[in-house]
């Protein structure tokens, strides 16, 4: 019995070892002159969506010739949390309440509250070195649960003040104005006058067959708690948009699944071992079966090819520059991208003209 057990174990071990890839054997080298700012650390906070989104915007600013500007992720997270609380109560607890989010949450904050640099609002209080939101998230989760149970659909003045006080305690109060490069700004004037970013320049795009192509639909994902719409394109155009953006000096924000066993962040590789003949079909099957779920956001800042000629995207994560041998970056092979990416976010100007026409942009 022992021998019968041991032999299959050895075969399984050998199979797993054969399936494991490494960067050296593949000849993967980071692309030169990637347009991006330094890797940051979300630490113990569910704010990858804010980090990847601000990273995309920081790359846009670099492309605009404004240099490297460090934007505040927690300014966005704070105002988004306020919206989440109010929306969850208004819907009587009908949507998913989470500190997570998507790029459209960032757009909403930009339009309603502006943006600020990290130096004006770090979201760290009492000498904290890292972001640690577990306690704050628990407080708000219990609060909205109690409110829903009590039938509260709208906060009164006292309750609003309490929510604000909790945010001040854990993230710090937002300055009404601040000095940046010897000029005084409000969050709105900083966005409009200094950054000159237009929130409407960016769109979210996916590729699924259960909705018509080249139309918009509400993506069925719990982190899309606002019910926002995404543009839907065929798989070939989904890849073409990403590649065209990178080839023309743009970067792309990535929404997808980082829970696959072949998402090997320690090695800095994400890939799929099986041969895939129909990416559109298997992508849809993975979404329908929940084999692919949106659970993380990162930032695509380049692409390279390995020794075999296979394409790998070079991706900036938000788990700190100490988190793996690549300083917080990883390579994602084209097959993983096509199956495990749920959506991308890109500047509309980075989309090929023919696809823009299909989308009615």
N, C-alpha and C positions, 0 to 999 in steps of 0.2 A: 504493500500500500504506500509506503513512503517513497519508493522509487517511482511508482506511477504518478504520485503527486509532484515529485521533484522535477521530473523531466518536462512536463508541461510548463512548470514555473520557469525553467531555464529557457524554454522556447519563447515564452511570453516576454521574459527579460531581454532576450536577444532581439526580439521584434521591436520592443520599445526603444532599445538603444539604437537600432538601425533607423528608426523613424526620427530620432532626435537630430536636429541640425545645429550647426554652429557658424558663427560669422566668419571665422578664419577660413574654413573650408569653402564657404560660399564666395569669399573675396569681397565682402561688403565693406564699403568705406563711406563715411558720411559725405554727402554732397558739399562742395565748397560754396561758401558765401550764402548759406541759407538765410533768408530774410526773416529773422525772428529775434525776440529778446531772450533774456536768460531764463532758464528753467526755474520755476517757483514751486513752493510746497503748500498744498492745501491742508496737509497734515490731518488732524482729526476733525475734518469738516466735510460735509457733503456738497462741496461747491466746485467740483470739477468743471461744471457747466459755466460758471463764472470765470474760472481761470482760463479755460480754453477759448472762451469768447473774447476776453480782454486780450489774450495773446494774439488772436486773429486781428483785432483792432490795432494793437501795437505794431503788427507787421504792416498793416495798411498805412499807418502813420509813417513808418520807415520808407515805404514805397512812395509816399507823397513828399519825401524829402524833409520830414520834420525830425528825423533822428530817433533815438531810442527813448520812448516815454513810458514810464512805469505807471500803469493805470491801477486804480483801486478796485480789487475784486469785492471787498466787503461792503463798499458803498452800494454796489449793485445787489449783493446778497441781502443787505438790510432792507432796502425798499421793496425787494421782491418778497421777502418774508411778510412784510406788512400787507401786501396785496394778497398773498396766499391765505392769511388768516381771515381777511374780510371776504374773500371769494368763497372759502370753504364754508363759512357760516351762512352766507347768502344762499348757497346751494344746499343748505341743511345737511352738510357732511357728505354730499353726493359725489365729490371728487376725491382724489387721493391727496392727502395732506403730507407733504414731504419738504425737507430743506433742499431737495434736488430741483433741477429745472432744465431749461433749454435756452437756445440762443434768443428766441422770441421774447423771453423774460427780460433779457438784457436790453433788447430794443425798446420794450415798454418803459424800463427805467430811464433809458437815454431820453426818450421823448417827453417823459413826465418830470424828471428830476435832473437830467444832465449827467455829467461824469466829473470825477475828480482824480487827481494824481494820488499815487500811493502815499507820498510824503504828507499829503493833507488829511488822509484818512486811511490808516493801516488796518483798522478793525481789531487791533490788539490793545488790551487795556492792562493796567496794573503791572507793567513791565513784562508782559507775556512775550515769549520768543516765537511761539507757534500758534496757529489757529486750533482751538479746541472747543468744539461746539456741542459736545454730547449733552452737557447739562442744560444749556439753553434750548436745544432741540426738544429735550424731554419736557421741559417746562411748558413750551408752546404746544406740544402734542397733547399733554394732559389738559391744558387750558381750553383748546378748541373742542376736545372730546366732552369736557364738562359743559361747555356752552351749547353744543349740539344737543346733548342730553336734556338741558334745561330749556330748549326751544329758542335759544337766542340766535337771531339771524343778523343782527346789527349791533355793533358795540356802541355803548354810550360814551360820553366824554371821559368819565372816570376810568372805564375799561381801556379806552384808547391811550390814556395817559399811562396806565399800568404797563401796557404792551411796549410803549415807547421807553419807559424806565428800564424794562428788562433788556431791551436792545442797547440802551446806553450803558448798562452795567457790563454787558458781555462784549459789545463791539465799540462802545464809546459814542458820544454825541457827534452828529454831523456838523461841521462848521458851516455857518451860512455863507461865509466868504473866506478866502485864503489868498496868500501871496505865492505866486509861482513865477520864477524868473523876473523878479522885481516888479511884477504887476499884480494887482488885486483882481480876483475873479470870484464869481459865484459858480456853482456847478453848471448852471445853464450857460453862462457866458464862456466858461472854459471849453465846453463842448462846441459851441457855435463859433466863437471868435478865435480861440487858440487851436483846438484840434481840427475844426472844420470837417467833422465827420457827419455824414448824412445817414441816419439809421435805416432809411428806406432803400439804401444801396445794396442791402444784403438780403438774400432769400435762402430758405431751407428747402432742400430737394431730396426726394427719395425715389425708389423704383420698385413698385409692387403691382402685381397683375389683378388684385382684387378691386382695383379702382381704375378708371380710364386713364390712359397716358395723356400727358400734356394738359391735364386739368389739376386743380387743387383739391385736396381732401384733408379731413381731420385725421391725423395719424393716431392710430389706436395704441397708445402707450401711456402707462400710468403717470409718467413724468411730464406728459403733455397735459398738465392739469388745467390749463386755460382753454383747451380745445382749439388750438391754433391749426391753421391749414398749411400743408406742405405741397410743393409742386411735385408732380409725379411724372417721371420720364422713363423711357425704355433703358434697359441695362447698358446697352452700347453707349447711349448718350450720358448716362450716369458716370461712366468711366471717362468718356471724352471730355466732359466738363472739368473733372478733376485734373486730368492730364493737361488740358489746354490752359487752365489757370496756372498750374505750376510752371509750364513752359513759358508763360508770359509774365513771370515775376510776381504772381499772386500766391497766396496761400489759402488753405481750405480747412475749415473746422470739421471735426469728425465726431459723429454720434454713433455709438455702436456697442457691441458685446465684447467685454474684456474678461468674461468668465470661462471662455473656452479653454480646455486643457492645453491647447497649442498656442495660447497667448502666454509666451514665456518671457515675462518682463525681466527676469534675472539675466537671461541670455540676451535680451534685447531683440527678440524675434517673435513674430506672430505669423502663423502659416497654417495651412490645412494639409493633412497627409493624403487624403483620398483624391482620386482622379475625378474631375468634374467636367461633364460634357455639355451640360445645359445650365449655365449660371442663373439665368432668369427663373427657370423652373425650380432649381434647388434653393435659390434665394427665397422664393415665395414659400416653399415647403418649410424652410427653416423658420420663417416668420410666423407662419400659421401654427406650427407645432410648438412654438416658443423655444426652439433650439437657439434661435437668435433673438435676444432681447436687448433693448436699449438700457444699458446700465452704467455707461461711462462716456465722457467727452474728452477729446484730445485735439491736437492741432497738427495738420499735415503741412510740413514746411519744405518738402523736396521729394525727389525720387531718384533711384539709382537702379542699375542692373547688376545681377550677380554673374559669376563665371559662365553660367549656362544661358545667360540672356534673359532670365526671368526678372520681371519688374518688382521692385520693393519700394514702398513709400516710407519716407523718413519722417518720423512723428515725434513731436514734443509732448511730453506728459506733464503732469502737475504733482508728481510725488517726490519732488526734491532732486537736486543734482547729485545727491549721495546714494540714490536708490538703486542704481545698477551700474555696470561698468561703462555704459555709454553716457553717463552724466544725466540720466533722466530721459534720454531719447530711446527710440526703438525703431526697428525696421519691420514693416508689415508687407507681406507678399501680396501680390495682386489677387490671388484666390481668396485669401482671408478678407481682403477689402471688399470683394464682390459679394461674399456671403454674409459676413458679420457686420458690415457697415449698415446701419439703419438709415442714416441721413447724412448729408453734407450741408455746410453753410458756405456760401461764396458770394463775392461781389458780383453783381449782375454784369458788370463790364468784363468780367473774366470768362463769361460764357460765350462759346462760339456763336457767331451771328445767326447761323442756320437754326440752332437750338433756341436762341432767343426768340426767333420768329415763331417757332412751334409753340413756345410758352406764352406768346403774346406780350412780351416785355418791350 
